[in-house]
Amino acid sequence: MSVGHIEETEGAGEAEGVTATSATVTASVLTYAVAPGVSLNVRSGPGTSYTIVRVLSEGAHVPIYCQTPGTTVTGPYGTSNIWDNISNGQYVADSYVNTGSDGYVASRCA
């Protein structure tokens, strides 16, 4: 799984760290930032014709459990037909999520 751009940084003394610039690991779950300044529609399926089930607030981070093709959407991170499954029956357009990749970063949804 790709986490986007990763930089190795040197800390004080002998400690070294790794910083992920497009993903965050929280309680063993990898999450990705939604584009800055965006309130993102979460839909019941992988496309703009599906019902909006909720709206993510600005600054949200989302897990990606699997990805699937759907409606092509243009957003801050390009144009893509990839949709991210962020919860059971909840999808967001990948072109609004900073995955650091133009392709799949998670397995395909079954």
N, C-alpha and C positions, 0 to 999 in steps of 0.2 A: 504494500500500500504506500502510495506517495503522500508526503505531507507538505509538498510544496518546497519552497526554498529553505534550506537549513544552513545555518552558519555555526561554525565552531568558534567559541570565544574563550579567551584565557582570562581567568580571574586572578585575584591576588594569591600569592603563594603557589602551591602546587595544584590547586583546584582548577579544573577545566569544566566548562559547561557546554551544552548544546541548546541553541535557541531556535524554535520553529517560528517562522515569521507569518505563516498563514494558518497554522493550526495550533490548538491548545490541548494538552492532555489534562483532563480533570477526572479524578477518581477512576482512572483506568479507561476512560472513554475519550476517544479523540473527537474534538469538536472543531468546527470551522467558522470563521467570522462571516457574517452577512455584510454585504457592501455598506460602507459608511453612508449615513444619511438616508438609508432605505428602510421603510416599513414593508416587510415582505409578506405577501399572501401565501398562506399554507393551504394547499388544495387536497381534496379527497382522492385524487388520482394524478397521474403524470401528464397533465395538460391544462391549458387555460379554459377548457370547456367544463372541467370538473368544479364542483362546489367549493367555495372558500370556507374552510372550517375554522380558521383563526388567522390573526395577523401578528407577525413577529415585530416587536418594537425595534427601533434603531439600536444598534450596538449588540444585537443578539448573536449568539454562537449556537450552531446546530451540530448534532451528531449526524453522521451519514452511515446508516446501517446497510444500505444497498442502493444501487442506481439502476435506472431503466430508461429506455428511449420513450419520448412522448412528443408533445407539441414543441416546435422550434421557437425559442425565445431569445431576443437580444437584450442584454443587460450590461452592467458595468464591466463584466469580465468576458465579454464577447458574445457570439451567437452560438447556441447549442441546442440540441434536442435532448440533452441529458437532464433527467429529473432525479433529485435526491430524496430517498425515503428517510425521514427524520423521526418517525414514530409510526405505530400501526395505523395505516390508512391516511398518512400525512406526507405530502410531497411538496418540495420547493424546486423552482427552476435553478439548475446548477449555474447558470450564467449570472446569478446574483450572490453566489457563495464563493468565497476566496479559497479555493482548493489548491491553487498554485499549478493547476494543470488544465489543459483544454480537453482532456479525455477522462476516462473513468479512473477514480481513485479508490473505489470499493467494488465488491463483487456485484454482479447483475442480480436484480431481484428475481426470485423464482416465480 
